[in-house]
Amino acid sequence: MKDVNVTGRRPGGSELLALDIDNPGADGLFNFRGIKPVGHYVGATGNRDLDLLGFDAEILDDGTARFYFVNQRPPVGPSQIIIDASESGANSTIEIFEMMKGAKKMQHIRTILSPEIWTPNRVAAVGDKSGAFLVTNDHSVKVGWRRKLDYFIGGGNIAYCTPSGSCHPAYTRDSPNQTPPSSSLKPSLSIPFLQKALNNLLLTPGLKFPNGLSRNPTTNLYHVPSAIDGTLRIFSLDPSTQKLTLVDTVNVDMPLDNISPDAKGDMYAAGFPDLIQSGKGFDDPYNETSPVTIWRIRKGGEGQVGYSVEKVIEDAEGRVLSGSTTVRHDVKTGRLFWFVNPSLKREGGGNGDGDVLSEGIEGCGMAL
């Protein structure tokens, strides 16, 4: 999955499915509805295939849903012939589509291809319905040894893209005069160049595999989880400079994948309780499992300071939730929805077509 090998692509490309949770069937289950891309979209090889990785959506004033997709296209050479991605990396773009509620087709609006988007992981619309967005690059480079070192010394950034598709870095590492809330103070150094080097390499923390970011609509802050050190960084966006400022950090102490807000502003994140085993599961999805933990992160109530971190569900052996990387909480019903990767092995589960599982939670506890 991580090798972007073309042989691992789904025939016909990715398929976008809508889950109709407002209209359950007589058995209480929900129906899937396929969404077909239409318009002027053309894939890297000249067809209409999509290679979707992550996405965000916002509802416009007329009820239209606007989607921002990370499209991890294969690299191509002359005549649109696919070339070796291990040498060049993926040929990623951000694709913007729009559709009306209940529709079965989505209209292509634009393709954004930028040198500032090299290893995109997930998109977050800025919330003003202008078409601007933030996107995480989860590695420092597409391929090579520097990419391998990202897991140890950090790498990746967050880019800001305007509605016209002009992109620039919004955040890479803390500025030398900025101390994040959980950081310790820097020691005094007498050698100026040594001080500068440490500022750049060690004492000004950078991002480590910035993963599935999300905008919290109740606070208008951006939450960026790390898939390596388990830190959730929280940013504010300055609309005038289009730059991010680190305002808080939350240590979950577990590598995190995607984070998603609910209607109350509580954040739900999928974590990896055994990162080594998860890596095996992604490398060999047919024979290995990928354990999962679901976390709830919420801002302290009136009179409270900081954030509370609560483990909601954990499948430490990957028997049921193997491969889950995203979870959504429906405040109205109390259900949690998460997708179980169809190719990842699960004991006694699944029909090979993938499953959307849901459980109910009540208050601050858990009701399974």
LOZA-663739 format. One line per 5 residues: their letters; for each residue z, x, y of N, C-alpha, C. Coordinates in steps of 0.2 Angstrom, whole numbers, plus 5000, padded with zeros to 4 digits. Each point is the difference from the previous one (the first is absolute). Example, Ala and Ser with C-alpha at 12.3 -4.5 7.8 and 13.67 -1.06 7.14 Angstrom:
LOZA-663739
as> 5039/5066/4972/5000/4996/5006/5000/5004/5006 | 4996/4998/5005/5001/5004/5006/5003/4996/5005
end
This chain:
LOZA-663739
mkdvn> 5000/5004/4994/5000/4996/5006/5000/5004/5006 | 5004/5006/5000/5000/5004/5006/4994/5005/5001 | 4996/5000/4994/4995/5005/5000/4993/4998/5004 | 5000/4994/5002/4994/4997/5003/4994/5001/4996 | 5001/5000/4993/4994/5001/4996/4996/4994/5000
vtgrr> 4993/5000/5001/4996/4995/5000/5000/4996/4993 | 5001/5003/4995/5000/4997/4993/5006/4995/5000 | 5005/5001/5004/5006/4995/5000/4999/4994/5004 | 4994/4999/5003/4999/4995/5005/4999/4993/4996 | 5002/4995/5002/4999/4993/4997/4992/4998/5001
pggse> 4997/4999/4995/4993/4998/5000/4999/4994/5005 | 4996/5001/5005/4999/4995/5005/5005/5000/5006 | 5004/5006/5000/5004/5001/5006/5007/4996/4999 | 5004/5000/5005/5006/4996/5001/4999/4993/5001 | 5004/4996/4998/5000/4993/5001/5006/4997/5004
llald> 4999/4997/5005/5005/4997/5004/5002/4993/4997 | 5006/4999/4999/5002/4993/4997/5006/4997/5005 | 4999/4994/5001/5006/4996/5004/5004/4996/4995 | 5006/5001/5001/5005/4996/4996/5002/4994/5004 | 4998/4994/4997/5002/4994/5004/5007/4997/4999
idnpg> 5005/5003/5003/5007/4999/4999/5002/4993/5003 | 4996/4997/5004/5001/4994/5003/4998/4994/4996 | 4996/5001/4994/4998/4995/4996/5001/5002/4993 | 5006/5000/4997/5001/5002/4993/4998/4994/4996 | 4998/5002/4994/4997/4996/4995/5006/4996/4996
adglf> 4998/4995/4996/5005/4996/4996/5005/5004/4997 | 4998/5006/4997/5004/5005/4997/5005/5004/5004 | 4999/4999/5007/5004/5004/5004/4997/5007/5002 | 4994/5002/4997/4997/5006/5001/4995/4999/5006 | 4997/5006/5003/4996/5000/5005/4993/5002/4998
nfrgi> 4995/4997/5003/4993/5002/4999/4998/5005/5004 | 4995/5004/4997/4997/5006/5004/4993/4997/5003 | 4998/5003/5005/4994/4998/5003/4996/5006/5003 | 4994/5001/4997/4997/5006/5001/4997/5000/5007 | 5000/5006/5004/4997/5000/5007/4994/5005/5000
kpvgh> 4995/4997/5002/4993/5004/4999/4999/5003/5007 | 4998/5006/5001/4998/5003/5006/4993/4998/5002 | 4999/4998/5006/4993/4999/5002/4999/5003/5007 | 4994/5000/5002/4998/5003/5007/4997/5007/4999 | 5001/5005/5004/4996/5006/5000/5003/5006/4997
yvgat> 5005/4998/4996/5004/5006/4997/4995/5003/4995 | 5000/5007/5000/4996/5004/4995/5004/5006/4998 | 5001/5000/4993/5004/5006/4997/4997/5006/5001 | 5004/5005/4997/4997/5007/5001/4994/5001/4996 | 4999/4997/4994/4994/5001/4996/4995/4995/5002
gnrdl> 5001/4996/5005/4994/4995/5002/5001/4993/4997 | 5005/4999/4996/5002/4993/4997/5005/4997/5005 | 5003/4995/4997/5006/4997/5004/5006/5001/4997 | 5001/5005/4995/5006/5001/4997/5006/5002/5005 | 5006/4997/4999/5006/5003/5004/5004/5004/4995
dllgf> 5004/5005/5003/5004/5004/4996/5007/4999/5003 | 5004/4995/5000/5005/4998/5004/5007/5004/4997 | 5004/5002/5005/5006/5004/4999/5006/4996/5003 | 5000/4999/5006/5005/4996/5004/4997/4996/5005 | 5004/4995/5003/4997/4996/5005/5006/4997/5004
daeil> 4998/4997/5006/5005/4996/5004/4995/4994/5002 | 5004/4995/5003/4996/4994/5002/5004/4997/5006 | 4997/4997/5005/5003/4997/5005/4996/4993/5001 | 5004/4995/5003/4997/4993/5001/4999/5000/5008 | 4993/4998/5001/4998/5000/5007/5002/4993/5003
ddgta> 4999/4999/5006/5002/4993/5003/4996/4994/4997 | 4994/5001/4998/4997/4994/4997/5001/4999/4993 | 5005/5004/4997/5001/5000/4993/4996/5004/4995 | 4996/5004/5003/4996/5005/4996/5004/5005/4998 | 5000/5002/4994/5003/5006/4997/4996/5006/5001
rfyfv> 5002/5005/5003/4997/5007/5001/5003/5005/4995 | 4996/5003/4996/5002/5005/4995/4998/5007/5002 | 5004/5005/4999/4999/5007/5001/5001/5003/4993 | 4994/5002/4997/5000/5003/4993/4999/5008/5000 | 5004/5003/4996/4999/5007/4999/4995/5000/4994
nqrpp> 4994/5003/5002/4994/5000/4995/4999/5007/4998 | 5002/5002/4994/5000/5007/4997/4993/5001/4996 | 4995/5000/5004/4993/5001/4997/4999/5007/4997 | 4996/5000/4995/4998/5007/4998/4996/5003/5004 | 5000/5007/5000/4996/5004/5005/4993/5000/4997
vgpsq> 4995/5001/5004/4993/4999/4998/4996/5006/5004 | 4995/5002/4997/4996/5005/5003/4993/4997/5002 | 4995/5004/5000/4993/4997/5002/4998/4994/4995 | 4997/4996/5003/4998/4994/4996/5005/4996/4997 | 5006/5000/5003/5006/4996/4998/5002/5001/4993
iiida> 4999/5007/4998/5002/5001/4993/5007/5003/5000 | 5005/4997/4996/5007/5002/5000/5000/5007/4998 | 5005/5004/5003/5001/5007/4999/5007/5000/4998 | 5002/5006/4998/5007/5002/4997/5005/4999/5005 | 5005/4995/4999/5005/4999/5005/5006/5005/5000
sesga> 5000/5004/4994/5005/5005/5000/4999/5006/5005 | 4993/5000/5002/4998/5005/5005/5001/4998/5007 | 4999/4994/5001/4999/4998/5007/5005/4994/5002 | 5004/4997/4995/5004/4995/5001/4997/4993/5001 | 5003/4995/5001/4997/4993/5000/4997/5000/5007
nstie> 4995/4995/5000/4996/4998/5006/5003/4994/5003 | 5006/5000/5003/5004/4994/5002/4998/4997/5007 | 5000/4994/5000/4999/4996/5006/5005/4994/5001 | 5001/4997/5006/5003/4994/5001/4995/4995/5001 | 5001/4995/4996/4995/4994/5000/5004/4994/5003
ifemm> 4997/4997/5005/5003/4994/5003/4996/4994/4998 | 5003/4995/4998/4997/4993/4998/5004/4995/5003 | 4997/4994/5001/5004/4994/5002/4998/4994/4996 | 5004/4995/4999/4999/4994/4996/5005/4995/5002 | 4998/4993/4999/5004/4995/5002/5004/4998/4994
kgakk> 5006/4997/5001/5005/4998/4995/4996/4996/4995 | 5001/5001/4993/4997/4996/4995/4993/5002/4998 | 4997/5004/5004/4993/5002/4999/4999/5005/4994 | 4994/5000/4997/4999/5004/4994/4995/5006/5002 | 4999/5001/5007/4996/5005/5002/5003/5003/5006
mqhir> 4999/5007/5001/5003/5003/5006/4994/5004/5003 | 5000/5000/5007/4994/5002/5004/5002/5007/5002 | 4995/5005/4999/5001/5007/5002/4999/5000/5007 | 5005/5004/5003/5000/5001/5008/4998/5007/5002 | 5003/5005/4997/4998/5007/5002/5003/5004/4994
tilsp> 4997/5006/5000/5002/5006/4996/5002/5005/5005 | 5006/5003/4999/5003/5006/5004/5000/5006/4995 | 4996/5005/5002/5000/5007/4997/5002/5005/5005 | 5005/5004/4999/5003/5004/5005/5002/5007/4997 | 4999/5005/5003/5003/5007/4997/5008/4999/5001
eiwtp> 5003/4996/5003/5007/4999/5001/5003/4996/4994 | 4995/4997/4996/5002/4996/4994/4998/5004/4994 | 5004/5004/4997/4997/5004/4994/5003/4998/4993 | 5007/4999/5000/5003/4997/4994/5004/4994/5001 | 4996/4994/5002/5004/4994/5002/5003/4997/4995
nrvaa> 5006/4998/5001/5004/4996/4995/5001/4993/5001 | 5002/4998/5006/5001/4993/5002/4999/4999/5007 | 4998/4994/5003/4999/4999/5007/5005/4995/5002 | 5002/5000/5006/5004/4995/5004/4997/4998/5006 | 4998/4994/5001/4998/4998/5006/5005/5000/5006
vgdks> 4999/5001/5006/5005/5001/5005/5003/4994/5002 | 4997/4994/4999/5003/4994/5001/4998/4996/5006 | 4996/5004/5004/4997/4996/5006/4994/4997/4999 | 4997/5000/4994/4994/4996/4998/4994/5003/5004 | 5000/5006/5002/4995/5004/5003/4995/5003/4995
gaflv> 5002/5001/4994/4996/5004/4995/5003/5007/5000 | 5005/5002/5004/5002/5007/4999/5005/5000/4994 | 5001/5006/4997/5004/5001/4994/5003/5007/5000 | 5005/5001/4996/5002/5006/4997/4999/5001/4993 | 4999/5006/4998/4998/5002/4993/5004/5006/4998
tndhs> 5003/5000/4994/5003/5007/4998/4995/5004/4996 | 4999/5006/5001/4997/5005/4996/5006/5003/4996 | 4999/4999/4993/5006/5002/4996/5000/5007/4998 | 4995/5004/5002/5000/5007/4998/4997/5004/5007 | 5001/5006/5000/4998/5004/5006/4992/5002/4999
vkvgw> 4998/5000/4995/4992/5001/4999/4998/4996/4994 | 4993/5000/4999/4998/4996/4994/5000/5004/4994 | 4999/5006/4999/5000/5004/4994/5003/5007/5002 | 5001/5003/4994/5002/5007/5001/5008/5002/4999 | 5002/5006/5001/5006/5002/4999/5005/4997/5005
rrkld> 4998/5000/5006/5004/4997/5005/5003/4993/4998 | 4995/4996/4997/5002/4993/4998/5005/5001/4994 | 5000/5005/4996/5005/5000/4994/5007/5002/5003 | 5000/5004/5006/5006/5002/5003/5003/4994/5004 | 4997/4995/5001/5002/4994/5004/5007/4998/4997
yfigg> 5001/5000/4994/5005/4997/4996/5007/5004/5002 | 4999/5007/5002/5005/5004/5001/5002/5001/5007 | 4994/5001/5004/5001/5002/5007/4999/4994/5005 | 4997/4995/4997/4998/4994/5004/4993/5000/5002 | 4997/4995/5003/4994/4999/5002/4998/4993/5001
gniay> 4994/4999/5003/4998/4993/5002/5002/4998/5007 | 4997/4994/5002/5002/4998/5007/4999/4993/5001 | 5001/4997/5006/4998/4993/5001/4995/5000/5006 | 4994/4997/4999/4995/5000/5005/5000/4993/5003 | 4998/5000/5006/4999/4993/5004/4992/5000/5001
ctpsg> 4998/4994/4999/4993/4998/5001/4999/4994/5005 | 4996/5001/5005/4998/4995/5005/4996/4995/4996 | 4999/4994/5004/4995/4995/4997/4993/5002/4999 | 4998/5005/5004/4993/5003/5000/4999/5005/4994 | 5006/5002/4997/5000/5005/4995/5001/5007/5002
schpa> 5002/5001/5006/5002/5007/5002/5007/5001/4998 | 5001/5005/4996/5007/5002/4997/5003/5006/5002 | 5006/5001/5000/5004/5006/5002/5006/5000/4997 | 5003/5006/4999/5007/5001/4997/5005/4996/5004 | 5004/4996/4997/5006/4997/5004/5006/5003/4998
ytrds> 5001/5003/4995/5006/5003/4998/4999/5005/4994 | 5002/5006/5000/5000/5005/4995/5007/5003/4998 | 5003/5002/5005/5007/5003/4999/5004/4999/5007 | 5007/5000/4999/5004/4999/5006/4998/5006/5005 | 5000/4998/5006/5000/5005/5006/5006/5005/5000
pnqtp> 4999/5006/5002/5006/5005/5000/5006/4998/5003 | 4999/4995/5005/5006/4998/5004/5002/4993/4998 | 4998/4998/4994/5002/4993/4997/5004/5001/4994 | 5006/4998/5000/5004/5000/4994/5001/4993/4997 | 4997/4999/4994/5000/4994/4997/5007/4998/4998
psssl> 5002/4994/5000/5007/4998/4999/5004/5003/4994 | 4996/5002/4994/5003/5003/4995/5000/5007/4999 | 4997/5003/5005/4999/5008/5000/5006/5003/5003 | 5001/5006/4998/5005/5005/5003/4997/5004/5006 | 5005/5002/5004/4998/5004/5006/4997/5007/4998
kpsls> 4995/5002/5004/4997/5007/4998/5005/5006/5002 | 5000/5005/4997/5004/5006/5002/4997/5004/5005 | 5004/5003/5004/4997/5004/5005/4997/5007/4997 | 4994/5001/5002/4996/5006/4998/4998/5004/5006 | 5001/5007/4999/4999/5004/5006/4992/5002/5000
ipflq> 4997/5000/4995/4993/5002/5000/4995/4994/5001 | 4997/4999/5006/4996/4994/5002/4995/4998/4995 | 4996/5005/4997/4995/4998/4995/5003/4998/4994 | 5006/5002/4998/5003/4998/4994/5002/4993/5001 | 5003/4998/5006/5002/4994/5001/4994/4995/5000
kalnn> 4994/5002/5003/4994/4996/5000/4998/4999/4992 | 5000/5005/4996/4998/4999/4994/5004/4995/4996 | 5007/5001/5000/5004/4995/4997/4999/4993/5002 | 4999/5000/5007/4999/4993/5003/4994/4997/4996 | 4995/5004/4999/4994/4997/4997/5000/4999/4993
llltp> 5004/5004/4996/5000/5000/4993/5006/4997/4997 | 5006/5001/5003/5006/4997/4996/5004/4995/5004 | 5001/5002/5006/5005/4996/5004/4998/4994/5004 | 4993/4999/5000/4997/4994/5002/4997/4997/4995 | 5004/4995/4997/4997/4997/4993/4994/4997/5001
glkfp> 4995/5001/4995/4994/4996/5000/5000/4995/4995 | 4995/4997/4999/4999/4995/4995/4999/5002/4993 | 5003/4997/4995/4998/5002/4993/4997/4994/4996 | 4994/5001/4999/4996/4994/4997/5002/4994/5003 | 4998/4999/5007/5001/4993/5003/4996/4995/4996
nglsr> 5004/4995/4998/4997/4995/4995/4998/4994/5004 | 5002/4994/4997/4997/4993/5002/5004/4998/5006 | 4998/5002/5006/5004/4997/5006/4999/4993/5001 | 5004/4997/5004/4999/4993/5002/5004/4999/5007 | 4997/4995/5004/5003/4998/5006/5005/4994/4999
npttn> 5006/5001/5002/5004/4994/5000/4999/4996/5006 | 4998/4994/4999/4998/4995/5005/5006/4998/5004 | 5006/5000/4997/5006/4998/5004/5003/5005/5005 | 4998/5006/4998/5003/5006/5005/4994/5003/5003 | 4994/5000/4998/4994/5003/5002/5001/5008/4999
lyhvp> 5004/5002/4995/5000/5007/4998/4996/5001/4994 | 4999/5006/4999/4996/5002/4994/5004/5004/4995 | 4999/4998/4994/5004/5003/4994/4996/5004/4996 | 5001/5007/4999/4996/5004/4996/5004/5003/4995 | 4999/4998/4993/5004/5003/4995/4997/5007/4997
saidg> 5004/5004/4997/4998/5006/4997/5000/5000/4993 | 4994/5002/4997/5000/5000/4992/5003/5006/4997 | 5003/5004/5004/5002/5006/4998/5008/5001/5001 | 5002/4999/5006/5007/5001/5001/5004/4994/5001 | 4997/4994/5000/5004/4994/5000/5003/4998/5007
tlrif> 4997/5003/5005/5002/4998/5007/4995/4995/5003 | 5003/4995/5003/4997/4995/5003/5000/5001/5008 | 4995/5002/5003/5000/5001/5007/4998/4994/5004 | 5003/4999/5005/4999/4994/5005/4997/5002/5006 | 4995/4998/5003/4996/5002/5006/4999/4994/5005
sldps> 5000/5002/5006/4998/4995/5005/4993/5003/5003 | 4996/4995/5002/4993/5002/5002/5000/4999/5008 | 4997/5005/5003/4999/5000/5008/4993/4998/5001 | 4999/4994/5002/4993/4997/5001/4996/5004/5005 | 5003/5003/5005/4997/5004/5005/4997/5007/4997
tqklt> 5004/5003/4996/4998/5007/4997/4997/4999/4993 | 5001/4994/4997/4998/4999/4993/5003/5005/4996 | 5006/5002/5001/5004/5005/4996/5006/4997/4997 | 5003/5002/4995/5006/4998/4997/5006/5004/5001 | 5006/4997/5001/5006/5004/5001/5005/4998/4994
lvdtv> 5003/5005/4997/5005/4999/4995/5006/4997/5003 | 5002/4994/4998/5006/4997/5003/5006/5000/4995 | 4999/5000/4993/5005/5000/4995/4997/5002/4993 | 5005/5002/4996/4998/5002/4993/5005/4997/4996 | 4998/4998/4994/5004/4997/4995/4999/5004/4993
nvdmp> 5005/5003/4997/5000/5003/4994/5001/4996/4994 | 4995/4998/4997/5000/4996/4994/5002/5004/4993 | 4998/5007/5001/5002/5005/4994/4996/4998/4994 | 4994/4997/5001/4995/4999/4995/4993/5000/5003 | 4995/5003/4997/4993/5000/5002/4998/4993/5001
ldnis> 4996/4998/5005/4998/4994/5001/4993/4999/5001 | 4997/4994/4998/4993/4999/5001/4999/4996/5006 | 4998/4993/4999/4999/4996/5005/5006/4996/5002 | 5000/4998/5007/5006/4997/5003/4997/4994/5003 | 5003/4994/5000/4997/4994/5003/5006/4995/5003
pdakg> 4999/4998/5006/5005/4995/5003/4999/4993/4997 | 5006/4997/5000/5000/4992/4999/5000/4997/5007 | 5000/4993/5000/5000/4997/5006/5007/5001/5004 | 5005/5002/4997/5006/5001/5004/5001/5007/5002 | 4995/5005/4999/5000/5006/5002/5004/5005/4995
dmyaa> 5002/4997/4994/5002/5005/4995/4994/5003/4996 | 5001/5007/4999/4995/5004/4997/5001/5001/4992 | 4995/4999/4997/5000/5000/4992/4995/5006/4998 | 5003/5005/4996/4996/5006/4998/5000/5001/4993 | 4995/5002/4997/5000/5002/4993/5001/5008/5000
gfpdl> 5005/5002/4995/5001/5007/5000/4999/5002/4993 | 5000/5007/4999/4999/5003/4994/5007/5003/4997 | 5004/4997/4996/5006/5003/4998/4999/5007/4995 | 4994/5000/4998/4999/5007/4996/4993/5002/5002 | 5000/5004/5005/4993/5002/5003/4996/5004/4995
iqsgk> 5003/5004/4996/4996/5004/4995/4997/4995/4995 | 5004/4995/4997/4997/4995/4996/4995/4996/5003 | 5001/4998/5006/4995/4996/5004/4993/5004/5001 | 5001/5006/5001/4994/5005/5000/4996/5000/4993 | 5004/5000/4995/4997/4999/4993/4996/4994/4999
gfddp> 5003/4994/5003/4997/4994/4999/4994/4999/5004 | 5000/5003/5006/4993/5000/5004/4995/5004/4997 | 5002/5006/4997/4995/5004/4997/4998/4998/4993 | 5004/4996/4997/4998/4997/4993/5002/4993/4999 | 4997/4996/5004/5002/4993/5001/5000/4996/4993
ynets> 4996/5002/4995/5000/4996/4994/5005/5002/4995 | 5004/5006/5001/5004/5002/4995/5007/5001/5003 | 5001/5000/5007/5006/5002/5003/5002/4994/5004 | 5007/4999/5002/5003/4995/5004/5001/5003/5007 | 5001/4996/5005/5002/5002/5007/5006/4996/5002
pvtiw> 5006/5002/4999/5006/4996/5002/5000/4998/5008 | 5003/4995/5001/5000/4997/5007/5007/4998/5002 | 5002/5001/5006/5006/4997/5004/4997/4996/5006 | 5003/4994/5001/4999/4996/5006/5006/5001/5004 | 4999/5002/5007/5005/5000/5005/4999/4995/5005
rirkg> 5006/4998/5003/5000/4996/5006/5004/5004/5005 | 4996/5001/5006/5003/5004/5006/5000/4995/5006 | 5006/4999/5002/5001/4996/5006/5004/5003/5006 | 4999/4998/5006/5004/5002/5005/5006/4997/5000 | 5006/5004/5002/5006/4997/5000/5001/4994/5005
gegqv> 5004/4995/4998/5001/4994/5004/5004/5002/5007 | 5002/4994/5003/5003/5001/5007/5007/5004/4999 | 5000/5005/5004/5006/5004/4999/5000/5006/4995 | 4994/5000/4997/4999/5005/4995/4995/5005/5002 | 5001/5006/4998/4995/5006/5002/4996/5002/4994
gysve> 4994/5002/5001/4996/5003/4995/4997/4995/4995 | 4998/5002/4994/4996/4996/4995/5004/5000/4994 | 5000/4994/4996/5003/5000/4993/4994/5000/4995 | 5001/5004/4995/4995/5001/4995/5003/4997/4993 | 4996/4995/4997/5003/4997/4994/4994/5000/4995
kvied> 5003/5002/4994/4995/5000/4994/5000/4992/4997 | 4994/4998/5000/4999/4993/4998/4999/4999/4993 | 4995/5004/4998/4998/4999/4993/4998/5008/4998 | 5001/5001/4994/4998/5007/4997/4998/4999/4993 | 4994/5003/4998/4998/5000/4994/4999/5008/4998
aegrv> 5006/5003/4998/5000/5007/4999/4996/5003/4995 | 4998/4996/4995/4996/5002/4994/4992/4997/5001 | 4999/4997/5005/4993/4997/5001/4998/4995/4995 | 5004/4996/4997/4998/4996/4995/4997/4993/5003 | 5001/4998/5006/4998/4994/5003/4996/5002/5006
lsgst> 5003/5004/5004/4997/5001/5007/4996/5006/5001 | 4998/5003/4994/4996/5006/5000/4994/5001/5005 | 5000/5004/5004/4995/5001/5005/5000/4996/5006 | 5005/4996/5001/5001/4996/5006/5001/5005/5006 | 4996/4999/5005/5000/5004/5006/5001/4996/5007
tvrhd> 5000/4994/4999/5000/4995/5006/5004/4994/4998 | 5005/4998/5004/5003/4994/4999/5001/4996/5007 | 4999/4993/4999/5001/4996/5006/5005/4994/4999 | 5004/4999/5005/5005/4995/4999/4998/4994/5005 | 5000/4994/4996/4999/4993/5003/5007/4997/5002
vktgr> 5001/5000/5007/5007/4998/5002/5000/4992/4999 | 4995/4997/5000/5000/4992/4999/5003/4999/4993 | 4998/5003/4995/5001/4998/4993/5005/5005/4997 | 5001/5006/5003/5004/5005/4997/4997/5004/4995 | 4994/4999/4999/4996/5004/4995/4998/5007/5002
lfwfv> 5000/5005/4995/4997/5006/5001/4994/5000/4996 | 4994/5003/5003/4994/5000/4997/4998/5008/4999 | 4998/5002/4994/4998/5007/5000/4994/5000/4994 | 4996/5004/5001/4994/5001/4996/5001/5005/4995 | 4999/4999/4993/5001/5005/4995/4993/5002/4998
npslk> 5000/5007/5001/4993/5003/4998/4998/4999/4993 | 4994/4997/5000/4997/4998/4993/4999/5005/4995 | 4999/5007/5003/4998/5005/4995/5006/5004/4998 | 5006/4999/5003/5006/5003/4998/5004/4997/4995 | 5002/5004/4995/5003/4997/4994/5006/4997/5001
reggg> 5001/4994/4997/5007/4996/5001/5001/4998/4993 | 5006/5000/4998/5002/4998/4993/5000/4992/5000 | 4996/4998/4995/5000/4993/4999/4997/4996/5006 | 4997/5003/5004/4998/4996/5006/4992/5000/5002 | 4998/4995/5003/4993/5000/5003/4995/4999/4995
ngdgd> 4994/4998/5003/4994/4998/4996/4995/5005/5002 | 5001/5005/5004/4995/5005/5002/4997/4998/5006 | 5001/4995/5003/4997/4997/5006/5004/5001/5006 | 5006/5002/4999/5005/5001/5006/5004/4994/5001 | 5006/5000/5003/5004/4995/5000/5003/5000/5007
vlseg> 5001/4994/5003/5005/5000/5006/5006/4996/4998 | 5005/5004/5000/5007/4998/4998/5004/4997/5006 | 5005/4996/4999/5004/4997/5005/5007/4999/4998 | 5005/5001/5004/5007/4998/4998/5003/4998/5006 | 5005/4996/5000/5004/4997/5006/5006/5005/5001
iegcg> 5001/5000/5007/5007/5004/5002/5003/4995/5005 | 5007/5000/5000/5004/4996/5004/5004/5004/5004 | 5000/4999/5007/5005/5003/5004/4999/5008/5000 | 5006/5003/4999/5000/5007/4999/5000/5003/4993 | 5000/4995/4996/5000/5002/4993/4993/4999/4996
mal> 5001/4999/4994/4994/5000/4996/5001/4994/4994 | 4995/4996/5000/5000/4995/4995/4994/5000/4995 | 5000/5003/4994/4995/5001/4996/4999/4994/4995
end
